[in-house]
Amino acid sequence: MRNDIFKEKNIYPNGVKIQEHYKDFYDSIFVAYLPFFKVENQKSKKNNYKKLEKITFENAKKEIEILNNIPIPNAEIYSYSNEDYPTDIEIYENGKIIKWETIIKEAKFKDKTELNKALRTSIGALRQIFRKTELSEKLNSFTTENYIWNPTEGAFDIFSKLGIYRTFKLFKKNEIIIVDEFYEDINSINIDELSEYEFLEKIDFNDYYIYSSDKEILFTIEWDSFFFLIATDNTKMEEIIANKYFEGFLCDSETTHDWDYLPGELENLLKIEKKQNSKSENQKWWEFWK
């Protein structure tokens, strides 16, 4: 029986092998990185080359009124409030992609898995046991010194949307479906009626699923991710890769959403975390009864 990921509203492959998830629709899946970039004459006054920045609880209360009614949380607070971050039109007109390959080589990361962990750590997306602070600090030092803007997680950026537009045009797919994160807002657009930049403006930050109306080509992203997935048939995928619209790698039969971890690595870290939590709880009880 065919697993209809579209009807079941289960388009993104969470917790399963990616190829297995898409086997009833697609032969080939590509992990595409959200790119780093530079913008001509655009530097951060605060030396923060991320859209996200850590803020105090007091500043958070100024942005979100409801926080005034809760006690100070024991957690880091982040906000998309970096005023120095370039606008979409500035990126579109004057931006230049800096590849992950370049960052890995010049900042001396071991490979793509280290860079992805550095990015995730840099936005507070990982629990303490999974964080790689030394990698995050290395990345932030390199991007700051070289005026390179970090990608923003969980949303299609300007350059990726350009690649998506050009892919649909390449295969003459004019009717495109755009669906938001919670499958509540579904829009159909005809890209033949739109300029390149008009298409970019049609895709909002919480639009997670973009596909041709015949479902032959799919682009999908997930919260907190610095990459997205491209799914299609083998022939089209070869052409997409040949055109160099995206940087990334093809999934094999074992690739999952957590491709930056070795087999068994996540499980081992969770066991360590469980032991640490158990030790902490025992210590609390001991202090209580002393």
N, C-alpha and C positions, 0 to 999 in steps of 0.2 A: 504494500500500500504506500502511495506517495506521501511524503511528509511535506505538506504545503506550508512553508514558513511564512508566506505572505498572509494567507487566510488565518493562520493561527497566531499572527502577530508575534512571531519568534524569529525575526530576521537576523539579529546578531547572535553569533555562536558563543554564548557564555557557558563556561564550564564543560565544554565538549571539544573534541577534535574538529578543526575547522573544515577540512575536506569532507568528513563524515556528515557534518551538519548540512552542507550544501549539495550533497551528492545527487539529489533528485532534480536539481536545477542547473548546476554549474560544474564544469570539468576542471576549471583552473581558478585559483584564488591567489591574489597578490597582496602582501602586507606593504602598504605605502606609508612612508614616513611623512609626518608634518614637518616642513622644512624650517631651518633657521634662515635668517635673512639679514641683509643690511639695507638701509635706506640712505640715499645720498644726502649728506649734510644733516643727518638726523641722529643726535646723540642724547643720551639720558643725563639730565642734570643731577639725578640722584644715584647714578651708577647702578640702576636696576634695569636690566635688559629683559625683564619679563612683564607681561601684562598684569600678572598677579603680584601682590606684595603683602608682606606680613604687616598687620596693623594691631594697635592696642585695643583692648576691650572698650575703652572710652571712645576711641574713634569709631569703632564698630557701632556703638550705640547712636552715634550721630547719623550713620547711614541707615540703620534699621531700628525704628522706634520701639518695636516689641522687645528688644533686648534690654530696655530700661527696667523691665519688670522681672528680670531673672538675676540670680547671683553670678558673680564672676566665674566663668567656666575654667576648668583645669585643662585647657586645650589651646593650641595655636589658632589664631584667627587670620584668615587671608581675605583680601578684597581685590576685585578687578578695577582698581582705582588709580593705577599708574598713569598720571596725566601726560607723561612723556611718551607713552606708547604711540607709535604712528597710527594715523587713521587709515581706513581701507583705501581711500583714494591716493594717499601718499605712498602706500605700499604698492598699489597698482601702477602708479606712474613712475616711481623712482626706486622701487625695491629690486633687490637682486638676491636670488636664492644662494644660500651657503649649504652645501650638501652635508649630510651626516658623515659621509665618507671623509670629507675635509676636516670636520670637527674631530672625528676619531683619530685621524692621522696627526693633526697639528696639536691637539690637546693631549695626545698620547693616552687615549683610552685603549683598552685591550680589544674591544669589539663593540658591535651594536648593542649587545645585551648590557654592557656597562653603561653606555650612553643612555639607554632607555631608563635604567635604574636611577641614574643621576638626575634625569629630568623629573621622574616621578617623585623622587625624594625632595627635589627643589620646590615642589608645590605643596608639600605636606600630604601627599596622596597615600602614603604608606604607613602602616602601623610601625611602631618602634623597632620591632624585630626585623623588619624587612628594609629599613632605611639604610642607605649607603651615603652617609654624610660626607665622607672623604671624596667620593665621586662628585657629589653635588657641589662641593666647594671648589673642586678642580674645574668643573664646567663653568660655574659662575665667574671665577677668576679669568678664565680664558675669554668668555664672551664679553665681559666688561672691558678687558684690555684691548679687545679688537672691535668694539662697538657693534657686536653681533646680537640681534634680537632673538630671543628664544621663541620657539613655537608655543602657542597657547593650546592647552589640552582640551579634548572633548568637543571640538568644533572644526568644521572644514574652514581652513584659512584661505586667503585670497589666491595664493599660488595653486593650492590643491583644487579650488573651484575652477580656476583657469584650465587645469588639466582635465577636469571632469567635462567642462564645456567642449573642449577640443576633441575629447574622446567621443562624445555623442555626435559631434559634427562629422568626425572621421567616418563613422559608421552610418551616417545619415539617419540618426535617431532623433526625430524632431519633437515627439511628444514625450515629455518627461514628468514623472511622478515624484513629488517631494513630500515626505512624511516626517512629522515631528517625533521627538523622543518617545512620547506616550501613545502614539498612534491616534491622537485626537484631531490633528489638523492635517488633512490630506489635500494637496493641491496638484493640479495638472497644468503644465505650461507648455507652450510651443516655442522652442528656442529659435526657430526660424524667424519669429517675430521680434526677437530681442537682440540687442547688441551684446557684445562680450561682457561689458561691464554691467549692463542691465540684468544679465543672467546671474552674475555674482551677487547682485543686490537681492535677488529673489530667494537666496538661501540664507536662512536665519541661523543664529548660533545654536539653537536647539533642534535643528533639522538633522536627523540622524540617518535617514534612509532616502537615497536618491537612485532612481532606476528608470530605464526606458519602459514605456507603457507595455511593450511586449515581454518585459522582464529578462531580456537577453543580456543586459549589462546592469550590474548593481554596484553602488558605492555605499558603504555603511561605516559609521564610527560609533564609539562608545564613550561614556563618561570617564574622565580622568586619563584617557589614552592620548599618546603622542603619535598615533598612527591610525590608519583606517584600512578597510578591506575593499578590494576590487574583485568582483566575481563575474566570470563570463565563460565562454568556451575556449578551448586551446588555441584555435586559429586567431580569434580576436585578441587574445592575451598576447600572443607573439607579436602582433602588430602594435599593440599598446606599448609593450616593452621596447620595441624597435624605435618607436617615436620619442622615447625618453621623456614622457610627460610626468613620470613619477620616479622617485627613488625608493628602493625597497627590495623585497625578495619574494620568491614564490613559495607558497606553503607546500610542505610534503605531507605524507599521511599522518605524521605525528604532531604537526604544528597545532598549538592551542593559542588562546588569547594571551596566556602567560608565557609566550615564547622566549622571554628573557631569562627564564629559569631552567636549569638542567633538570632532567627527570629525577624526581625524588627530593629536589632541593626545597621546594615549598613545604612538603610534608615534614622534612627534618626541621625546618625553621619553626613550623607550628608546634612541633613536639617540644622544642626548646622553650618557646613562649609559654606553653602549658606548664612546664616545670617551673619556670620563673614565676608565673602567676600563683601556682600552688605554694611555692616557697614564701612568696609575699603574704599570702593569706595566712599561712601558718605563723609567720612572724607577727602579724597583727593580733592573732589570738593569744600568742605568747605575751605580747606587750599588755593586752587587755587583762590577763589573769595574773600578771606579776604583782 
